[in-house]
Amino acid sequence: MNLFSPRKYSIFAGAIMALLAVNVSAEVLYTNPVIPGDHPDPSIIRVGKDYWATCTSSAWGPEFPLLHSRDLVNWEQTGAVLMHRPDWARGDFWAPEISEFHGKFFVYFVARARNGRLSVAVATADSPGGPYTGHNPIIAQEDGSIDPAPVIDTNGVRYLIWKEDGNSQNKTTPIWLQRLSDDGTGLVGEPHELIHNDADWEGNLVEGPFILRRGGWFYLFYSGSGCCGPSCNYALGVARSHSLFGPWEKNPSNPIIAGNDAWKCPGHGSIVRTPDGKYFLLYHAYSRNSTIFTGRQGILDEVTFGDDGWPVINQGKGPSIRAISPLGTVQKLTDGSFTNDFHGENLDGGWEWPQQLEPKYRLADGALHLSPNGSGTNFMAAVMARPTTAADYVASTAINASALKPGVIAGISAFGNLENALGVALQDGKVVVWRRDHGQMREIWTEPSPKTEKVFLRLTAANGYHFQFAASQDGQNWNPCGGVVDAKKLPPWDLGVRVALTVGGVAGADGVFDSFSMRSLENPRN
């Protein structure tokens, strides 16, 4: 009997193809970004079955959000590395790198010291979710020291790598290596240069280093050129060496990740290994759609290695739109909605404030009471904000108007920083649309407010920078407050736009917010 007759072969082949089709269709995909909104310079570790990440907070507190996941594609913010600004620092909280060593957890980070120098410091904890204890700076070179990351040599000795910020002084920009002290909170010995910018695509800098050890090689992933803003041209490259001290060979195919039709200016991330031995890079990029207005978002892609030993990411096509879920779990895609009715004892995770202007706040009687932490009297003396996740969105709040004392201003704002914002607010029986542009404040529209105990205020964003404000007495029927306001230059150089609740006007001001909501007007990521 011929087991492989043409008819039987055709049936057999058809069955195999059908089985393959089922297997392919059964693959679970995820969609980038896995961490939507402004989350630059992400770093990641795995602890057992749990993944922990943190990222740059820059001008926002609490400093360095902590995020947790069990599958790399669904993330939840659980807290922050530093709940309050360290006494020695004044701003620029950049590039945290989370790591574990002998059962203790370390977050190496950057902040600008009060003397003006960009400095590398560390916070330590007994568990990855904290609480963390901050320590004084480890290194603060004259030109600035940024982008730290630890690495362990083949002999088990731990070192720190970082970038000297030479580009800020029109100098060559080196990546340094130096041994860490036994407790990981200081440096010993002398620094050793690993690489510097010497390729055209790198422009005037190399930065964001991360070293992966694999198969007898040390792989130094790094970023080059301009990271931020509308004219950015960031990209990610790699170098390798058999020794941590070099010599280092840069990949002739660099950059291995550059922008594409979906994502712009990708770079600065770190790599984690899954239990099945795969490597994944968590890094950032701007969406081509929402670009600078949502900021640099968290992107995940698998790192594979070719026959020549060089790493490859998404076949060299730039950041992926969709890819196979690392652990086969389904990503919970949403429209970016967030609601907060301010019931309970603690404020939901994800709220932020300008790091130099930490406000007073408390939850009481189902409302958020927000007040300046000092004697500030302008429209933004107290600010509580959340990152945006889309270019088109709507956000609203309900304010207890009857609780506002004379002179107190309370409202909702599209917020870049303390020098650049615009919003709508209640004050002394009026609805006011205001704008702060390069520190200059002005009212651009006003009318009497609804004569109700509770007043609803709303902002609607289109394309990330066209804003329309509205007011309502019931949260259902809305009256426009003036015309559309163009704020294309609103976000700072390295940050996206936030939606903020604001309070000010008089010393001791207290704004009472009964609710807050924000949702995207774009289709859910799917």
N, C-alpha and C positions, 0 to 999 in steps of 0.2 A: 504494500500500500504506500503510495507517495504522500507522505505527510506534508510536503511542500508543493502541492499542486497549485497552479495559478489562482484557482478560486479560493482554496484554503489560505494561501498566502495573503490574498487580498483581504480576507476576513480578519486574519491575524494582524496584519498591518493596520487595518482600520481600527481594531480594538486598541492597539498600542497607541495610535494617534489620539483616540478618544480619551484614553487614560492620561496621556500627556496634557491634553487640553484641559482636563479636569484639574490636574495638578497646577498648571499655569494659572487657571482662573481662580484656584484656591489660594494663591499667593496674596498675602495681606500687604497692602501698600500704605505708606504714610505720605503726607504732604508737608513740604517746607513752607513756612518756618515751623519748627517744632516748638520754639519759644517766641511767640509773636510779640511785637512791640519792641521798644528800645532796650536791648540787652546786649551791649557791645562787649567785645573781648571775653567771651565766655570761657570758663575752664571747668573741668569735669573729672570726677573719680568714681570708681565702683567700690562699694563696701558690701561684700556678700552679694545679695540680690538687689541691693539698693544703689541708685545713682544719685550723686549730689553735684550740683553746679552752682557757680556764682558768676558775677559779671561786673563790669564797670558801672558805678553809680554817678561818677563825675561830680556834678553840682548838687546832687540829691542825697538826702538822708532818709531813712537810716542807711548807712554806708554798706554797699555790697549785698544785694539780695541773695538769700539762700533758696535754692530750688531743689525739689526732690522728685524722683521718678522711679518706677519699677521696670520701665520698658524702653526708655530713651525717647519716646515719642509723645508721652503725656506727662506734663510737668505741672507742679504746684509750688507756689512760693510759700515757704514755711516760716520765714523770718529774715534776719539779716546778720551779717558777720559782726558789724559794729552798730549797736543801737543808738549810739551818740558819738559825735565827732570827737576824736582824740584831742587832748589839750595842746599837743605839739603841732597840730595841723591846721591849715586854714582853707583847704579846698583841693580840687582836682584829684578825686578819688578814682584811680584808674587801675585797670589790669590786674585784678586779683587772681591768684593761682592757688587752687585748693589741692592739698596732697596729704598723704598719710605716711608716717614713719614710726615703726615700732609701736603701733597702737595709739599714737597720738596724732592729732590732726592740725595742720598748718595752713593758713591762708597768707601767702606773701602778697603784698599789695603796694601801690604807689599813692602818695599824697604829697601835696605841696606844703612844706614846713612854713612856720611863721616867718622864717628868715628869707623865704622866697624860693628855696631850692626844692626841686622835685626829689623825693626821697623814697627809698624802699624800706618798708617795715613789715612786721609779721603779727598775726593774731593766732593764738593757739587754743585748742579745746580737747576734751577727752572723748568727744563724739562728733561726727561730721555735722550734725545739726546744731552744735553749740550747746551751751553758751561759750563764746569766744572771749579770750582775754587779750587785749592789745598790748604790744610792746613798743618801745622806742625805736627810731629808725636804725637800720643796719648799715646803710650806705647812702651817702648824699654827695655825689661828685659835683664839682663846680658847675659843669654844664648840665647837670641833672641826671638822675638815675631812675629808669622806669622799666616796666615790663619784666618783673622777676619770675623765675620758675626754677624749682629744685630738680636735680637729677642725681641718680645714684650710679657710681662707677662700678666696674666689674668687681672691685674689692669690697663693695658694700659701703664705701665712703660717700657721704652726701655733699653735693656742691650746689651753688646757686649760679644761675646764668641771668644776665640782665643786659639791657641796652643803656649805653651812655648816650645822652640826648645831644650828641654833637651837631645834628642837623639844625637845632634851634640857634646855633651860633655859626652857621655856615661852615661847619667842619665835617670831616669824615665821621661816620657813625659806626662804632664798633659794638659787637656783642661780647661781653666779658664772662669769664668763668672764675669762681673762687670758692674755696672750701668753706663749708658751714661749720660753726662750732657744734659740739656734741649735742647741745640742747636746741640747735636750729634757730637761735635768736641772734646770732652774730656771725661775723666772718673771721677766718684765721688765714694766715699765710698771705700770699701775693696773688693779685688777679692775673689772668691769662687771656689774651684776646683769641677768640675763635674765628670770627669772620667780620668783615665790614662791607659796606656798599661799594661794589666795583663792577656791577653789571648795569647796562642801560635801563632795563625795566625796573630796577630798584630805586631809581631816582636818587634823592639825597639822603636815603636812610634804609636801614634794615632794622626790624623791630619785632615784637611779639614772639620771641623764641620759645620753642617747646622741643624737648629732646625725647625721642622714643628709642629704646634699645630693643633690637630684634635681629636674630640670626647672625650674630657676630658683628653687626653694624650698630653704630649710633646714628640716628637720623635727626637732623636739626631742621625742624620746620620753622619758617620765619616769613614775615610779610615785608613788602617793600612799597615805596612811593607814597602817595597822599591818601590818608585813611578816610578823610571826612569831608562833608559838605558837597555842594552841587558839582564841583569840578574834581572830585576825587578820582583816583585811578589805581586804587589799591589792588594788590594781587598777592598770592602766596606761593613761595618756593620752598625748596628743600636742599640740604647739603648732607653729606654722609662722611663718616670716618670710622676706622676700626678702633681708634683711641679717642677718648673724651677730649684729650688735649690736641687732637688733630694729627696730621694735616687734614683739613676739611675740603672735600670736593663738592662743588655745586653742580646740581643736575643740569646737564646741557639743554634739557627740555623746559627749564623754568621759564615762566611761572607755571606751576602744575594746576593752579586754580586761578582763573581770571573771570571777568564778568561775561554774561551772556544775555540773551533776550529777556530773561526773567529776573536776573539778579545783577546788581552792580557793586563793584568794589569789595569783593570777598576777602576775608583774611582773619588773622589773629584768633587762633583757637587752640584747643588741646585735644589729646587723643585718649580714648578709653578702650579697654579690651573686654569683650563680652565673655561669658563663661564658655562658649563654644569656640573661642580663639579668634574671633573676628575683631577688627579694629575699626573704630568710628571716630571721626573728627567732628567736634562741635565747634563752630566758628560763626562769624557774623557776616551779613551782607545787607545792602539796601535793596528793597523791592524796587523794580523799575516802575511800578505803578505808583506807590505812595512815597518812594524815595526818602528824602531827608525829613519828611513830616512825621513819619512813624519811627525814624531812626534806624539803627543797625539791628537787625533781628537775628535770632538764634537759628542757625542752619545745621543740619545733621547729614553727613555723607560717609559712606563706607570707604576705608582706605584699603586698597589691595596692592599687591606687589607683583611686578612683572618678572619675566625670566632674567632680566638684567639686574634685579634687586631693587630697582627704583620704585617708589610708591606711585600709585595712580588713583585718582579720585574722579568718579563719574566719567571714566573713559576720556578725561581731559576736556570735557564739554562744559566745565563750569559747574556752579551749584545746581543740584537737581531740583526739579519741581516735585516729582514723586519718585519713590524708591521702595524696595522691599523692607517691610518692618523688621528691625533687627531681631526681635524676639517673637515675631509672629502675632503680636497683639494689635488690636484695632485702635487707631487713633480717634479720640473723641473730638471731632471737628465741630466748632461752634461759629456763630457770627460775631464773636468777640463781645457778647453781652456781659454786663456786670451790673448787678443791683445791690444796694446796701440800704436796709431800712433802719440801721443803727440800733437794733435791739440786741440784747446780750450784754456781756461784761467787757468784751475786748473788740477792738476795731479789726475788721477783716484784713488779712494780709494783702500787701501790694500798694498800700497808701504810702506816699512820699511827701517830703517837704524840702525846701531849699536848705542845704546843709548848714548854712550860716544863719538861718532864721528858723530854728526849731520852734514850733508853736506849742501852746498849751491846748490840750484837748481831753475831753472825757465823754463817756456815754452815760446818759441819764434820761429816764422817762421816755425811752424810745427815740432819742434824738442825739445828734452829735453837737456838742458845745465846743466851739472853736474860738480861741482867743490868742492875741499876740503874746509872746513871751518877752515882754518889755513895754516900752512906751511908744512904739511905732504907731503912727496915725494915718499913713497913706492907705490907698485902696487895697494894698497887698501886705499889710502888716502881719497877717497870719495866712498861711497857704497850706492846703492839703491837696495832693494831686495824684492822678493815675496816668500811666502811659497810654497812648492811643495805639490801636492795632490796625487801622485802615485809613485811607485817605478821605473816605466819605463816612460820616458817622453823626449821631445825634446824642447829646448828653443833656440831662436835666436834673434839677434839684427842687425840693420843696423847702421853703424857708418859713419859719414861724415869725411872721411879720409883727405880730402883737408883742413878741418878746424883745424886739429891737429897741434899744434906748436911743434917745435923740443923738444924732450925729453918727451913729454906727452904720457902717456899710457892710453888707453881706451879699455875696453873689457867686456866680460861676464864670470861669475864665478859660480861654485858650491861652496857655501859658508857655512861653519860651524860657525866660528867666526873669529875674527881678527888674531888669531894665527893659524888657520887651514882652508885653502881654496885652490882651484885650478881653473885655468881658461885659457882662450885664449884671447889675446889682440893685439892691433896694437901699434907699437912704431917705429918711424923713418923709415918708409917704410918696416917694418918687421912684420910678424905674429909670436907671441911668445906664447908658452904654458908654463905656470908657475905653481909652487906649493909652498905653504907656509905650513910647517909641524912643529907644536910646535914652531912657531915663526921663523923658519929658511926658508928663501926664496931661491929658485933656479929656473933657467930656464931649462926645460926638452926637449924643441924642438923649432926650429926656422927656418924660410925660408922667402924669399922676399914676400911682400904682393902683391895682385893684383893691377895693375896700373890703378885704377879707382877712381873716385871722392867719390864713396860710396863703402864700403866694408862690406859684411855680415859675421858675425861670429856665430857659432852654437855649442851647446853642446848637446849630447845625453846620457841619463842615462839608464842603465839596472840594475835591481835588487837593485836600490837605491845607488849603490856605484861603478859601472863600468862606466867610462866616456870616450866618444870619442868626440874629437873636430874636427871642420871643418871650412873652409873659402870658400867664394864665391864672385864673382864679380857681380852676377845678382840675387842672392837669389834662384836660381833654380838648378844650377849645382855646386855641392860641392866637394871640395878636402879635404881629411882627413889631419889633422894636427897631425902627429905622430900616435902612437898606443893607445890602450886602457889603461887608467890609473885607477888603483885600489885605492879606497879611502874609505875602509870599516870603518875606524876610524874617518871619517870626522865630523859627528855631535857631538856637545857637549853632556854632560850627560843628560840634560833636554830639549834639543831642536832638531828639525828636520833640514834637509838641506834646504837652500834657494837657489834660483837662483838670482844672483846679477849683476847689472851693476856696473863697477868699473872704477875709474879714479885716476891717480896719476902720478908719475915720476918726476915732477918738481914743485916748488912752483908756485901757481897761475894757475895750470893746469885746462883746460876746455875741457871736452869731450862732443861731440855733437852727440846725438843718435836720429836717424830718426824714429825708430820703435822698438818694442819689442813684442815677442810672445812666448807663452808657451802652450803646449798641452800634454795630457797624451797619451801614446801609448798602454794603456790598454783599454779593453772594457768599455763603459760607464756603470755606476752603473744603474741597471734596475731590 
